[in-house]
Amino acid sequence: MVISGRPDDPKLEQMARDVFALFPQCHRCGQTIDRFENADVRVHVQRVVHRGQCPPPSSVERVLSPPTAP
């Protein structure tokens, strides 16, 4: 039987939660997904991605000291 044919199966729900607990990072963008409800868990490939679009990557700004004269 195809897994997608059993959307209300409590065993699949538990398996999806277990996969999310093991792999809480999105496989598309690498960011951590904060809640199970925000995740789209693909049980058959054990893949977790953000539901919908991934959030924009956070930017890190570094301030460099001026170069010293040689």
C-alpha positions, 0 to 999 in steps of 0.5 A: 500500500502506498504511504500517501494513501494513509494520511490519517494513520497514527503510526505514520504520524509518529514516524514523521514526528520521529524523523523530524526529531532526528533531522530538524534542519531543512534539506533545502536551506539548512536552517532549523525548523522550529516546530513540527507543524512548520515542517513538510516531512517526507517519510519515505525518504526521511527528508524534512523541508520547510512547509512552503518557502524557506525563510531568507538566509540570515546575513552576517555583517563583519566589520574589518579593521583597516589594513595596516601599512606595510 
